[in-house]
Amino acid sequence: TISECLYVTTRGKYTLSTPIQHWGRMQSRFAGRISHDDPTTRPDVSIEDHSVVTRFDCLTWLCELSLFATSVHKSDLRTDSFADAFTLTSANLAACVGKSPSCVSVVYQYATHYIKEINAVADEDCDSELVPQDLPRTICKRLYQDEDIDASKNAEDLDSPVADVCKVEDFLDCVFDDKGGSEYFFADMLPDTFGEVHPKSGIYEALKMESERKRAIAAMLSVIYLIQDDYDRFTDCQRGGDKMSREMWAAMQRFKAWAGVTKEAAHAV
């Protein structure tokens, strides 16, 4: 059957059966290190009734290729206990990243490298959905290097900077007290208050995603202007027929009043 989604097993015991004619070098690498999070984990692999049977009980993912290309199931997966697993379809992935050009670019580059790598190492007629669990991270590091990003920085290392509580409180006071004289008052304060969007030390800078950093700042400024009922600054960059109407703005203000936006809620947003 056609593979329709990526599967991520999170809990429980599983048995994966692959016809022996569809088992090759790449599948052996998959079974040899089925858990990237725990390199010491080794599944139980045996040959039963002309199939290679792999039993495991750890976090792993299967059928990632189905996110980027048409692929066919050549293995059967069953649970041997109560188990949990998540799925992700290509349509859902596209919906998640579709509104961010930078994310679309990253996913496209990743998919291109992923398919190229599979074509290079897969044996003919073998199950191309059982790939080594360390392959995705290897590809991500390669992409980091291509973009001049420090390849030693994994996603886990890109922690958000610890915010100065006093700075955040002062910032929110300015927002709710309708302060902010100059046009760039809040735009200048945001990077110093929220380190993620700092132009030199923030996460966006570490990932070389300047356009996304600017979008994040624009989104935060929009929330501020909405809280302050500042229609002119909210719509300053909107032109012609794309400009928000006064009627729509009034409706948004009524919703804001109904929701009772607090400093804590604004901070969370």
Secondary structure, DSSP 8 states (H G I E B T S, - for coil): -B--EEEEEEES-EEEEEEGGG--HHHHHHHHT--SS-TT---EEEEETTEEEEEE-S-EEE-GGGGTS--B--SEEEESSS-EEEEEEHHHHHHHHTT-HHHHHHHHHHHHHHHHHHHHH--TTS-TT---TTHHHHHHHHHHHHTT--TT--GGG-------HHHHHHHHHHHHTT---STTHHHHHHHHHSGGG-TTTSHHHHTT-HHHHHHHHHHHHHHHHHHTT-HHHHTTT--GGGS--HHHHHHHHHHHHHHT--HHHHHH-
